[in-house]
Amino acid sequence: MFEVAESVELGLVFILIVGGLALLYFLQRWVRKAAEDEEGEGS
């Protein structure tokens, strides 16, 4: 029972880490794309 709870906890931590990294990655790409679009407009 204790081992199961530990594995579930590890799984949640793993998902949080992977999800956070993916979120940062896509956020960085989106910000970079938005910056390029603004430069392209030449405003």
Beta strands, then each sheet from edge to edge (+ up, - down):
end
